[in-house]
Amino acid sequence: MLSPVVGSLIFLNNRRLAEIFPTSLRDFWNNWELRVAVVVSLSMQIFLIALGSRRKYIARDWLTVLIWLVYLSADGIVNLSLGVLSNMESTDEKGLVNPQYVIMALWAPLLLLHLGGLDTITAYSLEDNELWMRQLLGLVVKFSGAFYVFIKSWTGSPVNLIVIPMFVVAIIKCGERTWALRFASSDQFRKSMLPRPDPGHSYAKFMDDYTSKKAEGYNVSLEPVIEEASVVLDRPYKALGNTVHLDTVILLDAAYLFSTFKRLFADLILSFQDLESSRSFFQDAQTSWENAFKVIEIELGFMYDFLYTKATVTHTYIGSFLRIISLSSTVLVASFFAIIDKNSFSRIDKSITFVLLVAAIALQAYEIVLLLSSDRTVLWLSKHKNLLLGHTNQTISCIQSWLQSCHVMPSGNKRWSNSMAKYNLISICLKDKPIKFSGFLKFLCIYEMVEKNQYKVVGTVSPELKRMIFEQLLLKSRNPLDISISKKLCALRGSHVLKDMGCFDKIGWSVESEFDQSILLWHIATDLCYDIDLRKSSNIIGNPICDESKALADYILYLLIVCPFMLPNGIGHIRYQDTCAEAAQLFEEKIYIKTDRSEACSALLKVNTEIFPSQVKGDRSKSVLFDACRLAKLIQSLETEDQWTTENKWEMINHVWVEMLSYAANHCGWNNHAKQLTGGGELLTHVWLLMAHLGLTQQFQISEGNARVKLVLS
């Protein structure tokens, strides 16, 4: 982080370097560099406030890159501007304070306001929250520089006086941001989730009673006393009557569950009662898969707001009070600046100051509108029915309709991208999407990055896929809640399905290998089986179980290649590149293939795989290409040897992929799930939270009650 002092040194150095340019050009830049920097700083804040939170539900790389560049540059622009201000000559030829410097000094707190006034994006990544102390120290240095500029410009004029309330607004805004960063840091977040210290029943007093009664001659025995906790979900909207809208009901359920399950993001343990309560809700016949995924979507939206925005500050009474002070102070300063005598200032400086003040008011008003359109506000409106004269639903609908008509709320109040990226190994090996200027890109060392983006296909998570995942996980959760059973269910990645369907002896080897190897084996095998059935009958296209199985196969390969940190540790990248190299070698030998996927699949299936490839090649190459071909042939043989139908085969493939997906979700760390919230969200994260709600997690206590004993005298 650059300080104003460092910025000043850079400025002075640039002045020396600038001597190579013509005098007229240097004079022009010296007169305009501060003005340009201030306008650029304002433009960056408008961009971040308008688009900062949209990365929650837009899964586009270009948006991520733009936000990253602007977020990092915003701080540097402020440093540069304060450095220029602090090094400017504040007096004229007569030794009096220059009016131009007086009005420019008003820009200093407005620049600091830019740094602190970001409600929609306080942190770009989780690491920014951990560095809140550095952020605080940087702000202290910046405020010191701005105050130095203020002292240099002091003449006692009205413009000097209105700088003071703007400093107050800047302090409030920057304080809010620092507090939000601090509260979202892992240590503070974890501390906020910890229960109060509980020493339990006094053991010393109990033993004193035990000893005294025994000394008195009583036969003392112990009798257990078990205090059972209720496991019924106490839905908070019951007290609101029958007029609550369904969407509001789902929102209230999500808020209630989030208050407990946000502990997962602090890597804390859930209680037995918490999981039983959640299971009772998700296993309820009235809870459909649509509502289940909506609840999880809202919960993850709350988590995003907590980690990356000012939600922890703005959604409080103190935050609302500070917002009123900030907005009213800015309006007062703008109004006062409009009526004071400004004849001594240049027209361009007056115009820039007006733009900065009006923009500050507009952006704060925009933030208030966003606050009103948030889920938290809808929750508040729903819980304060009496304040709204019994017209909760009508009030909420009117507010939301007005906001949507102003094009402020996202369409349909989107909370995540509802998308999943896909990779297909055979398409990559065929190079059916050739990359231009590959040599130049390799020279720049960005060819692999461009290639990954070129072959990535982003699709929508279909309702059918959500239904399949929910139903299969719901079926597993029917077992009694026990940590040993939960551990076994969390460790399943296909073997359970193959055993149930009676084909483990034939293809069980494919799911007992390392996880990254199983992913590659089943990805290629699924692709080959899909191509075989497609050639036999075009009816396979549009068949939900076939399409969604292939979509899952491509999605998990994407995770293996692009997001390996979300999967268990392994040598997946080595296996992937060796497999691609072997496939490319085969396709080059078969000149007729070119870019025809169907011909490529046929060529792979024609290779004789009676002997295991490892016996022929050894284990130097980690390629699994022909092992996958062998697996595909064995899966296809189930239709003839075991008299399966095509539907039976694809049901088995689908169940294997759902088990692999759930295994990957449960073995991904909470911090990696949290990181993906800023890229539109991942289906894997939704599955992880769904599994936790259904009790398919290892993060819970074994105890079923608060057991203790009492003395029984005889």
Residue, then its C-alpha position, 0 to 999 in steps of 0.5 A: m500500500l502506497s503512503p502519501v509520502v511514497g506518492s510524493l517521492i514518485f511525483l517528484n521523480n516523475r517531475r524530473l523524468a518529465e523534463i524530456f517532454p516539451t515545456s508546454l506539455r509538462d505545464f499542461w500535465n502539471n495543471w491537470e494531473l490532480r483533476v484527472a486523478v480525482v475524476v478517475s477515482l470517482s469513476m472507479q468508485i461508481f464502477l465498483i458500487a454499481l458492479g461490485s456485488r454483481r459478481k455474486y450472480i454473474a459467472r464471467d471472467w471479464l467481470t472478475v478481471l475488471i473488478w480486480l483491476v479497478y479494486l487494486s487501482a482505486d487505492g493507488i489513485v488516492n495515494l497519487s492524488l494525496g501525494v500531489l496535493s501535499n507537494m503542491e505549492s499552497t501560496d502565491e507570489k505574495g505569500l498568501v494561500n492560493p484560492q486554487y489550493v483551498i478548493m482542492a483541499l476540499w477534494a482530500p476528504l472526498l478522496l478518502l470518502h471514495l475509499g470507505g464508501l463501498d457498501t457493495i465490495t469491502a473485500y475482493s477476496l478473503e485475504d483482504n479481510e485478514l489484512w484489516m489491520r494493514q488497511l487500518l494503518g494505511l487509512v491512518v497514514k492517508f488521513s494524516g496526509a489529508f489533514y496536512v493538506f487541510i492545515k496548509s490550506w487553512t485561511g478561515s474561509p467558508v470552504n475551509l469550514i465545510v471540509i470539517p464535516m466532510f472529514v467526519v463523513a470520510i471517517i464514518k465511511c472508512g471506519e465502517r469498511t475497516w470494521a466490516l473487514r475486521f468482523a469478517s476475518s477468520d479469527q473474529f468471525r470464529k470468536s463471534m460464533l463461539p458460545r459463552p463459556d459453560p463450566g457445567h454442573s459444579y463437580a466440586k459441589f456434587m462430590d462434596d454432597y456425595t462424600s457427606k451423604k456417604a459419611e452419614g451412612y447412606n447408600v449412595s447411587l447415581e441415576p442419570v438425568i437426560e435433558e432432551a432438546s427439541v429437534v423441531l424447527d421453530r419457524p419464526y413466521k408462525a406468529l405472523g399468521n397465514t398472510v405471509h407470502l411463500d417467498t417470504v416464508i422461504l426467506l425466513d426459513a433460510a435466515y433461521l437456518f443461516s443463524t446456525f449453519k454459518r458456523l460451518f464457514a468458521d470451521l466449527i462443530l454443529s450440535f446434534q440438535d441443530l442437525e436434527s432440526s435441519r433434517s426435519f425441515f428438509q425431509d418434510a414432505q412439504t419441502s420440495w427440491e425447488n424450495a430446498f435449493k432456494v433456501i440454500e441459495i439465500e443462505l449463501g447470499f447472506m454469507y457472501d454479504f457477510l464476507y465481502t460487503k458492509a452487511t454486518v454494519t449497514h444492517t444494524y441500527i447503528g449503521s442506519f444512524l451513521r448512514i443518516i448522518s453521512l448523507s445529511s452531512t454531505v447534502l449540507v456541505a453541497s448546499f452550503f458550497a452552492i450558496i457561498d461566494k466562489n468568484s475567486f475559484s476557477r470554473i473547472d475547479k468549481s465544476i469538479t467540486f460540484v460533481l464530486l459532491v453531487a456524486a457523493i450524494a447520489l452514491q449514498a442514496y443509491e446505497i440506501v436504495l440497495l439496502l431497502s431492496s436487500d433480503r435483510t430488509v424484507l426480513w425486517l418488514s416481515k417481522h415488524k408487521n405491527l409497524l406496517l399496519g397489518h399490510t406486510n405483503q402489500t408493503i413489500s410488494c410495493i417496495q420491490s415493484w418500485l425498485q424494479s421499475c427503477h432498474v435498481m434491483p437485479s431481475g428476479n432478485k438473483r442470488w447466484s449465477n445458477s451456472m456450471a462450467k464444463y470441460n470436455l477432454i476429447s474436445i480439447c485433445l481434438k483442438d476443435k477450437p483452434i487458438k490464434f497467435s498460439g506462438f505469441l501467447k506461449f511466449l507471453c506464458i499465457y497460452e494455457m490460461v487462454e486455452k482453458n478459457q477457450y474450451k470452457v463452456v458455461g451452462t445453466v444448472s438445470p432443474e432436472l439436475k437439482r432434482m436428481i441431486f436432492e432426491q439421491l441425497l435425501l434418500k441417503s439421509r434417511n439413516p439415523l443421525d450417527i457420526s459413524i454412519s455419516k462418515k461412511l456416507c461421506a466417504l462414498r464415491g461410487s462403490h455403494v451404487l455399483k454394489d447395490m446394482g450388482c456390477f461392483d465385481k466388474i467395474g468396481w476397480s474404477v472407483e477404488s483408485e485415487f479420486d482424480q483418477s476415478i474422475l478421469l476414468w468416468h469422464i472419458a467413459t461417460d463421453l464414450c457411452y454417450d456417443i455410442d448411444l447417440r449413434k444407436s438412437s438420437n433419442i438420447i438427446g433430451n433424455p434428462i438422466c443422460d444429459e445431466s450425467k454428461a453435464l456432471a462428468d464435464y463439470i467435475l472435470y472442470l473442477l479438476i483442471v481449473c479448481p483443483f483446490m476444491l478437490p482432495n489432493g492428488i496428481g490430477h493435473i499430471r494424469y490429465q496432461d498425460t491422458c491428453a498427450e496420449a489422446a492427441q498422439l492417437f488422433e494425430e495417427k488417425i489423420y481422418i479424424k481431424t475434428d470429428r468427435s464421433e470419429a474420435c470416440s470410434a477410434l478410441l473404442k476400436v483399440n483392443t484393451e484386453i490387457f491392462p495398459s499398465q502391464v504394457k506401458g508400466d506406470r511412468s506415464k499417468s495416462v488413463l485414456f485406455d483404462a477409460c476405454r476399457l471401462a466404457k466397454l465394460i459398462q456397455s457390456l452390462e446391457t448384453e451380459d446382465q440384460w440391462t436396459t439403456e435406462n438402467k445403465w444411465e441410472m447407474i452412471n448418474h448415481v455414480w457421478v452424484e456420489m462423486l459430486s457429494y464426495a468432492a463437496n464434503h472434502c472441500g474446505w470451507n474457505n475454498h467454498a467461500k472463495q468461489l462465492t465471488g465468481g458467481g458461486e459453484l454448484l459444489t458449494h450448494v451441494w456441500l451446504l445441502m449435505a450439511h442440512l441433511g446431516l451428511t457431514q462430519q462436523f457435528q457432535i456425537s452427544e444426543g442430549n445434555a446427560r448428567v447424574k443425580l444422587v439417589l439415597s437409600 
